Amino acid sequence: MADGQGEILVREVEDGEWRRALVWLAEQFVQQAIGYVIARLVESGLS
């Protein structure tokens, strides 16, 4: 079991750059989605 966990840790370190890029993209997407939803709610609330 310890060997498997070690392999996972090594893989995470190797994929660190990809993981960081994916997390950044996900954060950008979520921020855009939240901004869009808030804008729609404000528009519907004002009309």
Buried (B, 14 or more C-beta within 10 A) or exposed (E): EEEEEEEEEEEEEEEEEEEEEEEEEEEEEEEEEEEEEEEEEEEEEEE
